[in-house]
């Protein structure tokens, strides 16, 4: 009897424990479910807010656009107005708005039509400041071409002409976003004037439209006044690309017809400035804050970013650091398109070959990119077999270039027809250029990163570049075989470089030179842009990135 009672008591306690345990799990499940649905509701509310913002923006813009007439139609209406009111025979002299002899229109009817057309003209053209803003690009183009023509007559070099980019951009953007909405002062569609390279007959397939965000000048042209290095440095592609887009047929003021959106921020230039004044650590922090401020303007004042989560937005990162100059880039612009000279295959984090584009570095000196060296009499190349002049080691010693340049200098120092030496003040840019021209092969070992401007300089002067960088990715690899114009040697065999080059047959060398003679403009950033230069080919690469379906994973429609 006593044993039975103990068993029942144990069973009751066990059931009570199980009940408590089930109650605990039920409460835990309810808590997690509530949290889940709360998070889901928050996400839905955010998406609804973005959709309402987008639809409101479109409604306002379409309403405004429907009241506008194209520039071509304005011109036609104005010509009709002048024809009917002013084109009268010299004898007898007609009064204004009075029908000319032979026309059967009453004076009162002509008066009414003249006044009506005049009112339309005034309402369409708008305020005087709107016209100035709409025509700024064309005015700057004429001034720029005139200035460049004068400088060319005076024999000035391309480095001295570098500041033209500042004048081009500075007159075509309006930084006063808070006080004046961007679309209040522009016609519905008025593309910027094109350089001769972008005439429809020579555009060679580049047919998309690109909208440039109207950010305040402190994010771009304002920095050029303080730091001219931004224009004349090899990292100046962020300035050159911005300026060229603003002058091309691809540029549009109508964001609704744009396939791409360009964000004009000179990040590399800002980093130079901040590190010089604040030091490395503080400079990077300030640069990151500056980037966040620019992105806030893009995402808060325009609806286009949230539409695709930035997938159709384009940024230029002109240095080897790539997007890492913006510390929080992964949180904000990871899905956007990057134009960068660094296509390091080992850095999949910062470079994605499916969306990003490798661009040539900028050689700002006109003697390189103008083709004048190619027009000069061919120099004898027997003087130097292989050539390198540049940084070999820095304060960090072997960490730079993985120690490759130091080892190559030591290994090649006693070879008579090989020059492998430090950069020195006794040899200026002209000396460097002529030494390259007098060489058969130009050695291009990696530096801090795989890419080096030296490879593009070599192509421009007719010296075969020898690439010693395993992870490098070149521009235009989808459409051009770089084996035609270069030689690539594995890093682990860098000490065998001269022996490998001596084994290259003469006919192969000559074949590569002929290919280089056709290809070199493709890596040159010419001024103004031409249909065979780096800018045009980079834009062709960008066109290949057009997405047929642009909606992000978080958007919805019905």
N, C-alpha and C positions, 0 to 999 in steps of 0.2 A: 504493500500500500504506500509506504513511504517512498519507495523507488519510483512508483508511478507518478506520485505528486512531483517529485524532482524532475522527472522527464517532461511533464506538462509545463512546469515552471520554466525550464530551459527553452522549450519550444515557444512559449509566449515571449520570452525575452528576445529570442532570435527573430521572431516575426516583427517585434517592435523595432529592433535594430535595422531590419530590412526596410521597414516603413520610413524610418528616419533617413536612411541612405537614399531611397527613391525620392523622398521629398527634397533632399539636397540637390540631386541631379536635375530634378524638375525646375527648381529655382535657378540653377546655373544655366540651364537651357533657355529659360525665359529671358534671363539677363542678356545672354549672347544674342538671342533672336531680336530683342529690342534694340541692341546696339547695331546689329546688322541692318535692320530696317531703317533705323535712324540715319546710318551712313548712306543707305540707298536713297532715302528721301532727300538728303543734303545734295547728293550728286545730281539727282533729277532736277532739284530746284536750281542748281547752278547751270545745268544745261538749258533749262527753260529761260533763265535770265539771259544767257548768251544768245539764245535764239531770238528772244524778244528784242534784244539790243541790235542784232543783225537785221531783223525785219524792219525795225524802226528806222535804222540807218538807210536801208535800201528804199523804203517808202519816201523818206525825205529827199534822197538823192534823185530818185526817179521823177519825183514831182518837180524838183528844180531843173532836171535835165529836159523834161517835157516842155518847159517854157523857153528853152534855149533853141537857137537855130545854129546850124553849123557855120563855120567861118566862110565856107564856099557860098552858102546861101546868102549870108550877109553881103558878100561882095556882089553877087548877082543883083540883089535888091537895090544896093546902093548905085550900081551902074544903071539900072532901069530908072531910078529916081533922077539921076543926073541927065540921062538921055532925054527924058520927057520934059525936063524943066530948064535945061541950059543949052541943049544943042539946037540952036536956031540959026537960020541963015544970017549973014552979016548985014544984009539989006532986005527989007527993013529990020531994024533992031527990035527984038522982042523983049518984052518985060518978063521978069522971072515969074514962073508958074502960068504964063500966058501961052496958049497953044500957038505953035508956029504956023505960018501960012501954009495952006493946003491940008491941014489936019482938021477934022471935023469934031473937035471936042470943045465943049463950052468952057468959058473961062472959069465959071463957078465950079464945074466938075473937076477941072484940072487943078484948081486951087485946093479943093477938098482932097484929091488924091495925093497932091504934093505934101500937104500937111500930114496926112496919114502916114505916108512913107517916111517922112522926116521923123515923126514920133517913133515909128518902129525902129528906125536906125538908131535913135538915141537910146531907146530901151534895150536894144540888143547889144550895142557896143558897151554900154555901162559907163561906170565912172572912169575918170582919166587914169587913176592909179591902177585900176584893173587892166587897162590896156598896156600900161607900162610893164606890169608884172607878167602878162601873157606874152609880151614880145621881148622880154629880157634875154631869153636864150638866143634869139636871132641876132640881137644887137651885139651880144658878147662874141658870137661866132665871127661876125665881120671884123670886130676890133681885134680879135685874137689872130685871125688870118693876116690882117694888115701888119700887126706887130711882128709876127713871125717872118713875114716877107722882108721887113726892114732889117731885122736881126740877121737874116740869111745873107743879105747884101753886105752887111758890115762884117761878115765872117765869124760870127759868134758861134760858140760850141753849144751842143745840146744841153749841157749842164746849166749854162747860163739861162737857157730858155725854160728851165724847169718850173719857174713860178707861174707860168701860164695856166697851169691847172687850177691854181687858186683863183685867178680872175674869172675863169670859166664858171666854176661852181659857185663862187661867192655872189655872182649876180643872178643866179637862177634858183636860189632857195630862199625861203623866208622863215626866219627862226621864231617869229612872234606867233607861236601856236595858240597861246592862251587868249590873246586879244583878238585874233582874226582867224576864223576857220579857213582851212586850206581851200575848200571848194567854193568859198564865197567870192573869190577873186579870179577864177579861171573859167574859160569856156568849157563846154562839155568835152571837146577833144581838140587839142592843138599840139601835135607832136613837135619836138624840138628839131631844129635844122640839122640836116645830115651832112657829115663830111662826104667828100666825093666817093669814098669807099662804099658808102651805103646807099648809093643810087639803086633803084629797083633792078636795073639791068645788070648790076654787078654784085648784088647782095648774096648770091650763091647759096640760097636756101635758108638764110637766117630771117625768119618771118614772124617771130613771136613779138609780143609787147611786154615791156617791163616798166613797172611803176616804182618811182624812187620816193621813199618817205621824206617828208618835209621836216626833218629834225632841226633843232636850233644849231646855229653855226659853231657852238662850243664843242660839238661832237665831230666836226670835220674842219672846215676852212679856217676857223679861228686859230687853230693850233699851228697852221702853216706860217702865220706871222711871227710866231715865237721860235719855231724850230724849222729852219730851211732844210735840215737833214732829211726831213720826212719826204721831201720832193726829190732830192738828189741821191738818196740811198737806194740800195738794192731792194729794200722793203717798200718802196714807193708805189707798188702796184695797187694798194688800197686807194691812193689818190688818183692814179691814172685810170683805173677801171671806172671809178665814179664819174670822172670828167668825160670819158669817152661815151658812157651810157647817156649822159645828159645831152650829148651832141648827135646821137645816132637816131636813125629812123625807128629803132626799137623802143625808144623812150616815149611814154604816154602819160598824160595828165589824168586820164580816165582809168581809175583802178578796176572798173567793172570789165574792161576789155583786156586787162593784163593777165598774162600767164605766170609771171614772176613778180616778186616784190623785193626790191633791193634796199638794204638797210645801210645808209652811209655813215658808218662810224670808223674813225681812224684809230683802231685799237693799238697797233704797233707804235704809232706816233705818240699816243698818249702814254704808253708804257715807257718809252724813251724819256719823255718829259718828267714823269713821276719818279723814275729811278734816279735821274740826274739830280733832282731837287730833294727827294725824300729818302733815298736809299732803297735797296732791293725789297726788303720785307714790307715797309710802309708803302712803297710805290705800288706793289702788287695789290695791297689792300685798297688803296685809293682808286686804282684802275678798275678793280672789281665793282666798287661802289658806283663809279662812273658808268660802267656797262649796265648795271641794274637800273640806273636812272634812265638810260636810253631805252631799255626794254620796257620800262613802265609806260613811256610815251607811246611806244609801238602797240602795246597790248591794250592800253586803257583808252587812247584817243582814236583808235581805228579798229574796225571790226574784222579785219582780214586775217589777223593772226589766229584767232580762235576758230576760224572756219576750217583750218587744216592743221592746227597746232604747229604752224610754222613750216610745214613741209615744202611750200612753194616760196619760201623766203630765202634770200641769198645774202651771205656775209663773205667779206674778204678778210682772210687772215694771212698777212704778208710774210710772216716769219716762220722759222722752224718750230716755234712753240705751238703754232696752230691755235686752236681755241683755248688752250690752257692759259693764255693771257687774261681770260675771263674765268675766274676761279669757279664760279657757279654755272658754267656753261651747260653741264649735264642736266641741270634742273630746268633750264630755260630754252636752250636752242639746240638740243641734241638731235632733233629730227630735221633741222634745216640743212640747206645746201651750203657747203664751205668751198670757197675758191682759195687754194693754198698751194705754195710751191713744194710743200713737204708731203710726199706720198709714201711715207715709210710703211712698208707692208707689215712690219712688226708692231706698229702702233694702231691696231684696229680700233682702239678706243677713241682716238681723235681723228682717224681718217677711215671713211667707209667708201670703198671704190664704187659701190652701187649708187650712191647719191652725191658724193663729193667730186671735185674736179681739180686735177693738178694743173697749175699754171706755171709758165716760165717766170723766173725772177726778172726784176727790172734792171736793165743796163741803161742808165739815163744819159750817157755820153753820146752825143750825136754822131761822132766819128765811128762808133760801133754800129748803131741801128740805121743810119742813113744809107748804107751801101757804098759810101765813098771809098772805103778800103778795097772793095771788090772792083771798083772802076780803075784803080791805080794799077800800074804795071806789076805783074806777078813777081814776087821776090824769090830769090833762090832759097830753096828749103834745105839744102845740104848743110847749112851752117849749124843747125841744132837738130838733133834727132828727136829728143824728148825734152819737154820743158815744164818746169813748175816754179813759180815765184809766189810766195804767200806766207801765211801764218803756219809755222811748223809745230810750235809748242807754246803754251801759255803758262800762267802761274801754277796751274794744276798739273802741269807736266804730262805724264803718259795717259791721263784720263782723256785728254783732248785727242780726237781722231783715233781713239783706242790705241794710241802709240804708233799708229801706222806711219805717219809722216816723219816722225823722229827716226824710225828704223830705215825708211827709204832714203832719207838724207845721208845717213851714215853709210848705207850700202852703195849709193851711186856717186859719192863725192869724188872718186878718182876716175870716173868715166869721162873722157874728153868731150864727146858730143852730146852729153846729157847735162842739163842745168836743173838743179834741184836746190833752191836757196830760199832764204828768208826774204820777206818783203823789206825794202830799205828805201830811205828817203832819197838816195842817189838815183833811184829809178822811178820816175813819176809815171802817170797814167799813159803818156805818149810812149815812153820807153817800154813800158809793160806791153802795150799794144803791138809795137813793132817787133819785140822779142817773140811774141806769140805768132805773128805772121811769118817769122823766119824759121819756124819750127814745123816738123812733120807731125809730131804727136804732142798734145797738151795733156799732161797728167792731171787727173781730177780725183784725188783721194778724198774720202769722206772727211768732214770736220766734226763739229758737234753732232751733226745729223747727216744723213746720206746726201741730201741735195747740196749743190754748190753753184754759184753764179758762173764760175769759171767754165763750166761745160757749155753754157750758152754763149759766152764771150768767144770761146774757141770756134764754135760754129760760124759766128759772124765774121771772123777774120780768116777762116779757111784752114784752121788747124784741127786735126782729127782728135776729138775728145776721147780720153781713155778713162772710163769710169771704174773706180775702185770703191764700190759701196754696194753691199749685198742686197739691202732692203729697199733700194731706191725704186720709185715708180715715176715714169716720165710723162710729160704732157702728151695728149693725143694718142695714147697707146691703142685706143680702139680703132684708129684709122691710119696709123703710120707705124712702120717697122723701124725702130731705132737702130737695128743692126746695120742698116744701110749707111748710117752716118757716124757711127761710134764703135768703140771697142770696149767690152766689159770684162774685167778680170776679178775673180773672187778675192775677197779680203785676205784670206789665208795664204794666197799666192802672191801677195804684193811685192815680195822680194824678187820674184821671178819676172817682174813686169818688163824689164828691158829685153831679156831673152825672148819672151813671148812676142814682143813687138818686132824684134829683128827677124822673126820667122814669118811675118806677114808678107806675102808676095807683093811685088810692085804693082801688078795689075789690080789687086784688091785695094791698095792705097789710092790708086788713080780713080777707081770706081767710086770709092767713098767720097773723094773730093768732088766729083761731078754731082753726086747726090746732094752733097752739102750746098753746092752752088744754087740748087733749086730750093732747098729746104730752109736755109738760114732765116729768111724773112718770117717764118712761122714762129720763131722764138724772140723776135724783135718787137718791142713796144714803140711803134712809130708815132710821130706827131706831125700832122693829124693821123688818126687811125686809117689803115689801108685794108683792102679786102684780102690781102695775103699775110697780114701780120698777126701777132699773138692775140690781140684783142678780138679780132674777127673769129679766129679759130676757137678761142675759149668760149665765145658766144655760141658757136656751132655745137660745142660740147654741151653747153647749158641747154640748148634746144632739145638734145637727146634725153634730157632729164624730165621733160614735160610729162606730167602724170595725166593719164586719161580719166582717172577717178580721183578727185582731189579731196574728198571728204575724209575727216579723221575718224578714228574708231569710236569717238564719243558723240559724234553728231547723229541726228536722226531726221527723218523727213516723212512726208505722207503724200 
